[in-house]
Amino acid sequence: MTMKNPYGFTLIETLIYSFLLSFIIVGALVGIYQIISSADKLTTKAFIEQEGNFLLRKINWAITGATNLSVDLDGNLNLEKPDIGFLQFKWDPVYKKIQLNRNGEWNDLNSDYVKVSDTNFSYDDSTYKISASFTLSDYSENINKNFEIVKYLRK
């Protein structure tokens, strides 16, 4: 003789449904976490890309039409533009920034949300080739991107 309860669940059925529901909830939470973290990474990558492109455009602007180009022993790019005057680009290793000296006034070119490393300015006098390269990363250093510009001057 078996007793069936038509009005409720047995203990085993309740445990099975509870475990299945908990697996579904955990799976949904993991999926939501991955979506949020990937969106955050994409935002950081896009921000680093924007910062790097801005720095490249600023260096390209300075190089275009420049005269008296040189790279000093400290690795700073020195140049003169007829309409603006003396310009100097340098990398500040303490604050991890590329800075621009425009007629004696230093300005940070990148924001506080990214840091610059592996900066290199070079100028070849024989070929009139100027190159600048640097690496941008977020402060957790999870995302890095290298940027480079090479320009040949007309003489």
JOHU-V521877 format. One line per field, one symbol per residue. phi: phi as a letter, one per 40 degrees, with the letter a starting at -180 (. if undefined). A space follows every 10 residues. Layout:
phi: ???
//
This chain:
phi: .bbbbcbabc cccccccccc cccccccccc cccccccccc cccccccccc cccccccccc dcccgcbfca bcccgccbab bdcbhcbaba bccccfbcbb cbfgbcbccb cccbbbafca baabccbfcb bbaabbaccc fcbbacbabb bbccb
//
